[in-house]
Amino acid sequence: MILDLHVMKKFILILLAFVVALPAYPQDIRVTFSAAGAATTVDSVKATNMKTNKSITLPGNENLILTPGTGIPTVTKMVDSGIIYPNPFSGNTTISLKIPTGQSIIMVVHDLAGQLVNQLQFTAQPGWHDFILSTGKAGIYIVSIKNVQAITSYKILCSTASPCGNRIIYRGLSQNPSTASTGYDLKFDLSGYSLAYSNGDVIHFQGWSGSFSTIITDAQPISGNYVFEFASCTDPDGKNYSMVNIGRQTWMAENLAYLPQVSPSDTGSDTQKHYYVNEYEGTNIVAAKATPNYSAYGVLYNWPAAMIGDSSSNSVPSGVQGICPSGWHLPSEAEWKILENYLGMTVADVNKSGYRYSGSVGRKLKSTSGWYRNGNGNNFSGFNAVPGGGRWFDGGFTSPGSNAHFWSSTENVSLYVYSRSLHHSVDAVYRTYDGSPRAGLSVRCVKD
C-alpha cells in the first residue's frame, strides 16, 4: 500500500499541534485532604474561590479538581467508564458510555473558549450507550456528561470539519466496547468534585471534623494533599471555634462569643469586667444570646474582661490567656504587626498609627458580605472579620455593619491600649494606641 505523504504529513502536523497546544491551556489541579492534630479524619470540605465567590462542598475523603477558568470541569463521578474512538477524529467520532443506574443525562459540547457548541438531553437506562458526535469546525473540544450530582468530561480533537455540522446522534444501547476491540485507550480523568479556577485566584478551604473546623487559604494551589490541623478551641460554654492558619500564626476565624454576664451600654468601667452584645440593653444572658447580633458578631468585651487580671504584654506569643479558650491567647501588639506584615503591609506602615493602606490588608481581613454600602472585603486571609461594631468608651453602641474593632494584650501607657479597627469605607487597618479600657471591642485569639 502506497501512503499519501501529503495526507500523512498533514495528519502528523495536526497531532503535533494537539500535543503542543494542550499545555498552553491551564491544567487541572487535583487536591486531596487529610487531618492531623485533634482529629484523624476530615468529614467535609467547603472550597470557595474568593475571586468568583463560587463554592462547592464535598466529603472529606473525596478529590477536588480545580479546573481552568472557563469553568469546564473534568470530573468522572457519574459513569463507571467511557471510550471515545477514534480520537483524534475526522468529521465524527463514536462515544460509548457505561451508565451505572437509570438517570436523566445531558451531554454538552464546548470549545476551549467555553462557548456552547451543542447539547443533547436524554433518559438512560443502565448499560453501555453509543453516540455519534460531529463537529462543524476543526479544533479541540470538551464533551461533558452531566447528571444532577456530577459531571464527566473528555478532551477530543477534530482534525477535519464534518459536512453535517455540529450534531449529536444517540445510537442506543450497545455491547461493552472493550479497549481490545477498538484499539483505543479510555479518555477520561480521575474522579472528584470540580471548582473553576484561574491563575491568581485565592482558594479558601474550610474543613470540618466533628466540632472542629480549620481554614486554609492558598493563592497558588498545586496538585497534592492539604492537611487540616485540627485543634480544640472551645470556650467554657462548650462552643468550638473555627481557626485559620495565616503564615506561622493560627487565629480564630470568628469572634469570641463567651458571655458569662451581660451589661447595658450605659454601664462601664476601666477596671471591672463588662460584657456587651451590640444593641442589647438588658442584663439577661439568655435574652442576649437570642439576638441576631450575638449570633452574627459574638460578644463585645471591655479590656478588663478581655484580660481577666493578666498584665499587659507585647511578647510573641503574648502569654496572656485572658478570656481566650485554653491553649489560646489574646494577641499582643507585636502579633498584630506580624499578621499585617505577612498580608502585605509595609514595615513603615506597620509602625504607623491611624489608617494604614499598603497591601490592602483591611480588604484581605474583612468578610465578603455584611458590610455597609458594599464595603465588603475579599477575605483572602480567611480571617473573616465581620462588622460587629463596638461600645463607645462613654456609653452607647456603634452600629453593626459599618466597622469592627479588636483588642490587643498591650497597654501603651496607663489606661491606654493598642487595638485594631476596620471600616466599611476603606480597605485599610486602623491602628489605635490610645484606646480606652472601658470601650467594648471584639476578641480574636491566637493559638499558643
C-alpha distance (Angstrom), angle and dihedral (degrees) to the residues before:
residue distance angle dihedral
M1 . . .
I2 3.82 . .
L3 3.82 114.0 .
D4 3.78 120.9 -140.0
L5 3.81 99.4 -120.9
H6 3.78 92.2 -161.3
V7 3.79 91.8 55.8
M8 3.80 91.7 43.2
K9 3.82 92.0 50.4
K10 3.81 90.5 49.2
F11 3.80 91.7 50.9
I12 3.82 92.6 47.6
L13 3.80 90.6 50.5
I14 3.79 90.2 51.6
L15 3.80 91.2 50.9
L16 3.80 91.1 48.7
A17 3.79 90.1 49.2
F18 3.80 89.3 51.1
V19 3.80 92.4 51.3
V20 3.80 93.7 44.5
A21 3.79 95.8 42.9
L22 3.77 98.3 53.4
P23 3.84 97.8 67.3
A24 3.81 89.7 51.5
Y25 3.79 89.1 70.3
P26 3.81 122.0 73.0
Q27 3.78 110.5 -87.9
D28 3.79 126.0 -132.1
I29 3.80 115.6 -98.3
R30 3.80 113.3 -144.8
V31 3.81 117.6 -160.3
T32 3.78 136.2 177.9
F33 3.80 132.2 -167.5
S34 3.79 137.3 -134.2
A35 3.79 137.6 172.1
A36 3.79 134.9 -122.3
G37 3.78 136.2 175.1
A38 3.80 118.6 24.1
A39 3.85 93.6 8.1
T40 3.79 133.9 42.8
T41 3.81 100.7 -160.4
V42 3.80 136.4 46.9
D43 3.81 112.0 -131.8
S44 3.79 97.8 -169.2
V45 3.80 142.5 -15.7
K46 3.79 131.1 -148.7
A47 3.80 112.7 -158.3
T48 3.81 117.8 -165.7
N49 3.80 128.9 -174.4
M50 3.82 99.8 -141.1
K51 3.82 92.6 -157.4
T52 3.81 97.5 52.3
N53 3.83 95.7 26.1
K54 3.81 88.5 -134.4
S55 3.80 117.1 140.9
I56 3.78 142.9 179.1
T57 3.80 131.6 -163.0
L58 3.80 119.6 -147.7
P59 3.81 139.1 169.2
G60 3.78 112.2 -86.7
N61 3.81 93.1 -118.2
E62 3.82 93.7 56.0
N63 3.80 130.3 92.3
L64 3.80 123.4 -110.5
I65 3.79 119.3 -148.8
L66 3.81 117.6 -159.4
T67 3.79 103.1 -153.8
P68 3.83 131.2 -159.1
G69 3.79 118.4 -76.7
T70 3.80 93.2 -95.3
G71 3.80 85.7 77.4
I72 3.81 92.5 -126.2
P73 3.81 104.7 144.1
T74 3.78 127.7 -149.0
V75 3.78 101.3 -151.1
T76 3.79 128.1 143.6
K77 3.78 108.0 -168.9
M78 3.79 98.2 118.6
V79 3.79 106.5 54.6
D80 3.78 128.6 46.4
S81 3.82 94.2 -142.0
G82 3.77 143.5 -22.4
I83 3.79 142.2 -166.9
I84 3.81 131.8 -153.4
Y85 3.79 114.4 -166.3
P86 2.91 130.1 -146.7
N87 3.80 102.2 17.2
P88 3.06 115.8 -165.7
F89 3.82 91.0 38.3
S90 3.78 140.9 179.3
G91 3.81 115.6 -127.9
N92 3.79 99.4 -29.7
T93 3.80 141.6 13.2
T94 3.80 138.7 -167.1
I95 3.80 122.2 -112.6
S96 3.80 117.0 -162.3
L97 3.79 116.9 -171.5
K98 3.79 130.8 -175.5
I99 3.82 108.9 -142.5
P100 3.84 110.8 -162.8
T101 3.83 97.9 -161.8
G102 3.80 136.6 15.8
Q103 3.81 110.1 -87.6
S104 3.79 146.5 137.3
I105 3.80 111.1 -87.9
I106 3.81 134.0 -166.5
M107 3.81 119.9 -161.2
V108 3.82 112.2 -159.7
V109 3.82 128.7 -175.8
H110 3.84 121.2 -157.9
D111 3.75 131.6 175.8
L112 3.80 118.4 -129.6
A113 3.80 91.1 -92.1
G114 3.80 87.7 63.3
Q115 3.83 94.0 -109.3
L116 3.81 116.1 147.4
V117 3.83 111.1 -113.7
N118 3.81 102.7 172.7
Q119 3.78 142.6 -26.7
L120 3.80 139.8 -165.4
Q121 3.81 129.3 -165.6
F122 3.81 121.2 -159.6
T123 3.81 142.9 152.0
A124 3.81 112.5 -113.8
Q125 3.78 130.3 -160.8
P126 3.83 119.5 -151.7
G127 3.79 115.3 -72.4
W128 3.81 142.2 57.2
H129 3.80 116.3 -38.2
D130 3.82 127.7 -165.7
F131 3.81 127.8 -147.3
I132 3.80 133.3 178.1
L133 3.79 112.8 -141.9
S134 3.81 121.7 -164.7
T135 3.80 127.0 -176.2
G136 3.78 125.9 -159.4
K137 3.80 94.5 -149.0
A138 3.79 134.8 42.6
G139 3.79 114.5 -111.9
I140 3.80 147.2 86.3
Y141 3.79 118.6 -54.9
I142 3.81 139.4 -177.1
V143 3.81 117.3 -135.8
S144 3.82 112.3 -161.2
I145 3.80 124.0 -168.5
K146 3.81 110.9 -159.7
N147 3.75 139.4 -172.0
V148 3.82 128.3 166.7
Q149 3.81 92.0 -84.9
A150 3.79 109.1 39.7
I151 3.79 149.7 -9.4
T152 3.81 136.4 -122.3
S153 3.80 119.5 -159.3
Y154 3.82 136.4 -167.2
K155 3.81 132.3 -170.5
I156 3.81 113.0 -138.8
L157 3.82 135.0 179.4
C158 3.81 123.7 -144.2
S159 3.83 110.7 -162.4
T160 3.83 96.5 -177.4
A161 3.79 128.9 27.6
S162 3.81 118.3 -114.7
P163 3.83 118.1 -120.2
C164 3.81 85.7 -138.4
G165 3.80 91.2 65.3
N166 3.80 123.0 -145.0
R167 3.79 112.4 -15.7
I168 3.81 143.9 135.4
I169 3.82 119.8 -147.9
Y170 3.80 120.3 -167.3
R171 3.81 109.9 -141.3
G172 3.80 97.4 -175.6
L173 3.80 134.1 -127.9
S174 3.79 118.4 -11.4
Q175 3.78 140.9 178.8
N176 3.80 118.9 -87.2
P177 3.84 102.6 -77.2
S178 3.78 101.1 -146.8
T179 3.78 120.8 -157.7
A180 3.79 88.1 -119.5
S181 3.79 92.1 62.9
T182 3.80 95.9 43.5
G183 3.77 98.9 36.9
Y184 3.82 90.3 -138.4
D185 3.78 128.9 114.6
L186 3.77 124.9 -125.3
K187 3.80 111.1 -87.2
F188 3.78 107.5 -154.3
D189 3.78 138.7 100.2
L190 3.78 134.0 -117.8
S191 3.78 120.6 -75.5
G192 3.79 123.1 -95.2
Y193 3.79 147.1 103.8
S194 3.80 121.9 -70.9
L195 3.82 137.5 -133.8
A196 3.82 124.5 175.1
Y197 3.80 113.3 -115.5
S198 3.82 138.0 175.3
N199 3.79 129.2 -169.1
G200 3.80 109.3 -80.7
D201 3.81 95.8 25.3
V202 3.81 114.8 130.2
I203 3.80 114.6 -130.9
H204 3.79 118.6 -153.4
F205 3.84 114.0 -156.1
Q206 3.81 118.4 -168.1
G207 3.79 116.3 -173.7
W208 3.79 129.1 -167.7
S209 3.77 131.6 -159.9
G210 3.78 112.8 173.2
S211 3.81 106.1 -54.8
F212 3.82 92.6 -17.5
S213 3.79 121.8 100.1
T214 3.80 130.1 -179.1
I215 3.81 131.4 179.2
I216 3.81 127.1 -149.0
T217 3.81 122.5 -174.4
D218 3.79 123.6 -164.7
A219 3.81 129.6 -178.4
Q220 3.82 93.2 -175.5
P221 3.80 107.9 37.9
I222 3.80 118.4 -177.1
S223 3.78 131.5 -175.7
G224 3.79 110.6 -77.6
N225 3.78 143.9 75.9
Y226 3.81 128.2 -47.1
V227 3.80 115.9 -151.6
F228 3.80 116.0 -150.0
E229 3.80 108.0 -150.2
F230 3.79 103.0 -149.0
A231 3.79 119.8 -162.0
S232 3.77 135.7 167.1
C233 3.81 113.7 -95.7
T234 3.78 100.3 166.9
D235 3.81 127.3 151.8
P236 3.85 123.9 -146.4
D237 3.84 89.7 -92.2
G238 3.82 90.0 60.4
K239 3.82 96.6 -108.6
N240 3.80 112.2 145.5
Y241 3.82 117.5 -150.4
S242 3.79 132.2 -145.2
M243 3.79 116.3 -115.9
V244 3.79 135.6 -157.9
N245 3.80 132.2 -156.1
I246 3.82 110.9 -133.7
G247 3.78 110.7 176.7
R248 3.80 107.1 -49.8
Q249 3.80 92.9 -24.7
T250 3.80 127.7 89.1
W251 3.81 112.8 -151.5
M252 3.77 133.0 -176.6
A253 3.81 107.1 -101.7
E254 3.81 93.4 -149.0
N255 3.79 136.6 42.0
L256 3.78 119.5 -87.3
A257 3.81 110.1 -101.9
Y258 3.82 103.1 -176.0
L259 3.84 106.7 137.3
P260 3.83 115.8 -177.8
Q261 3.82 91.1 163.6
V262 3.79 137.5 -8.5
S263 3.80 134.9 -138.4
P264 3.81 133.7 -165.9
S265 3.80 116.0 -109.9
D266 3.82 94.2 -105.5
T267 3.82 90.7 65.1
G268 3.79 118.1 80.8
S269 3.79 146.2 143.9
D270 3.81 142.0 -172.4
T271 3.78 91.7 -142.4
Q272 3.82 109.9 23.1
K273 3.82 122.9 75.5
H274 3.81 117.0 -104.5
Y275 3.81 130.0 177.2
Y276 3.81 125.3 -164.0
V277 3.79 140.0 -173.9
N278 3.78 111.3 -151.7
E279 3.83 112.9 -101.0
Y280 3.83 92.6 1.6
E281 3.81 110.3 119.2
G282 3.80 101.3 -179.3
T283 3.80 138.1 83.8
N284 3.83 101.7 -126.9
I285 3.81 111.4 112.4
V286 3.82 94.7 -159.5
A287 3.79 92.2 50.7
A288 3.81 91.5 46.5
K289 3.81 91.7 51.6
A290 3.81 90.4 51.1
T291 3.81 92.6 62.1
P292 3.82 121.8 102.1
N293 3.81 91.0 -126.5
Y294 3.81 91.9 59.0
S295 3.81 90.9 51.6
A296 3.80 93.1 46.3
Y297 3.81 102.8 37.1
G298 3.79 110.1 16.5
V299 3.80 122.0 -144.5
L300 3.81 134.0 -25.5
Y301 3.82 113.8 -138.8
N302 3.78 131.8 -166.3
W303 3.81 112.1 -132.4
P304 3.84 95.2 -99.7
A305 3.84 88.5 54.7
A306 3.81 91.3 48.0
M307 3.82 93.1 48.1
I308 3.85 99.6 36.4
G309 3.79 93.1 -157.2
D310 3.82 98.6 -42.8
S311 3.79 118.8 135.8
S312 3.78 123.8 -110.6
S313 3.81 114.7 -85.4
N314 3.78 136.0 -175.7
S315 3.80 95.0 -179.7
V316 3.82 128.2 122.7
P317 2.96 103.2 -96.6
S318 3.77 96.6 22.0
G319 3.82 95.1 -141.1
V320 3.82 88.7 -143.9
Q321 3.81 109.9 125.9
G322 3.79 92.6 175.0
I323 3.80 111.1 151.0
C324 3.82 92.3 -15.6
P325 3.82 123.4 113.3
S326 3.79 119.3 -94.8
G327 3.81 110.6 -74.9
W328 3.80 91.7 27.1
H329 3.80 134.4 86.6
L330 3.80 143.3 -161.9
P331 3.84 107.8 -96.1
S332 3.78 117.9 -111.6
E333 3.79 124.1 -134.1
A334 3.82 87.2 -102.4
E335 3.82 91.6 54.2
W336 3.82 91.4 51.5
K337 3.81 87.9 53.4
I338 3.80 91.1 51.8
L339 3.81 89.9 53.5
E340 3.82 93.0 48.1
N341 3.79 94.1 47.4
Y342 3.81 92.6 47.7
L343 3.83 90.1 53.5
G344 3.81 92.3 53.7
M345 3.81 108.7 -84.5
T346 3.78 113.0 141.0
V347 3.81 120.0 -115.1
A348 3.81 89.4 -117.0
D349 3.81 91.9 55.3
V350 3.80 93.2 42.6
N351 3.80 89.0 65.2
K352 3.81 96.4 44.8
S353 3.78 126.2 93.8
G354 3.80 125.8 -130.1
Y355 3.81 122.4 28.0
R356 3.82 115.8 -5.9
Y357 3.81 113.0 -166.1
S358 3.80 106.3 179.3
G359 3.79 115.3 116.2
S360 3.83 92.1 11.2
V361 3.80 85.0 -104.9
G362 3.80 92.6 164.2
R363 3.80 90.0 59.7
K364 3.80 90.4 49.1
L365 3.82 91.1 52.2
K366 3.82 99.3 43.4
S367 3.79 122.4 90.4
T368 3.80 119.3 -109.7
S369 3.80 95.0 -115.0
G370 3.79 143.1 27.5
W371 3.80 99.8 52.3
Y372 3.81 119.6 128.1
R373 3.84 118.1 -100.0
N374 3.78 92.0 6.1
G375 3.78 91.7 -63.6
N376 3.80 89.3 149.4
G377 3.76 124.3 147.7
N378 3.79 130.2 -136.0
N379 3.83 93.5 -120.7
F380 3.80 90.4 -142.6
S381 3.81 88.3 157.2
G382 3.82 95.1 54.3
F383 3.82 88.4 -129.0
N384 3.82 88.8 121.5
A385 3.80 98.7 -158.8
V386 3.80 107.9 -163.6
P387 3.83 122.5 -157.0
G388 3.80 97.3 -108.0
G389 3.80 96.5 154.8
G390 3.79 120.2 -149.7
R391 3.80 147.7 -124.0
W392 3.80 118.0 -89.1
F393 3.81 114.9 -122.7
D394 3.84 89.7 -117.0
G395 3.82 96.2 44.4
G396 3.79 138.2 -79.8
F397 3.81 130.4 78.1
T398 3.79 130.9 -94.9
S399 3.78 111.6 -126.9
P400 3.81 115.5 -93.1
G401 3.77 112.4 -121.7
S402 3.79 97.2 45.9
N403 3.82 105.7 66.0
A404 3.79 148.0 2.6
H405 3.82 129.5 -147.8
F406 3.82 131.0 -166.0
W407 3.81 133.6 -168.9
S408 3.78 128.0 -129.7
S409 3.81 125.6 -157.1
T410 3.81 91.4 -122.0
E411 3.79 127.0 102.2
N412 3.81 116.8 -156.1
V413 3.76 97.8 -162.1
S414 3.78 129.5 -25.6
L415 3.83 110.3 -47.2
Y416 3.82 94.2 3.1
V417 3.82 122.3 99.8
Y418 3.81 135.6 -172.6
S419 3.81 115.4 -117.1
R420 3.82 141.5 161.1
S421 3.80 129.7 -125.9
L422 3.81 136.6 -172.4
H423 3.81 125.6 -160.8
H424 3.79 132.5 -159.1
S425 3.83 94.1 -127.3
V426 3.84 99.5 55.1
D427 3.81 139.1 44.4
A428 3.80 90.7 -139.7
V429 3.81 135.2 101.9
Y430 3.81 117.9 -122.9
R431 3.80 115.6 -141.7
T432 3.80 115.8 -156.7
Y433 3.80 122.6 -167.8
D434 3.82 97.5 175.1
G435 3.80 102.7 53.1
S436 3.78 116.1 153.3
P437 3.83 115.0 -120.4
R438 3.80 89.6 -138.0
A439 3.82 92.5 62.5
G440 3.81 118.0 102.7
L441 3.80 114.4 -122.7
S442 3.80 137.1 163.6
V443 3.80 122.8 -100.8
R444 3.80 129.2 -135.3
C445 3.80 117.4 -178.8
V446 3.80 131.2 -150.7
K447 3.80 124.6 -141.5
D448 3.81 114.6 -107.3
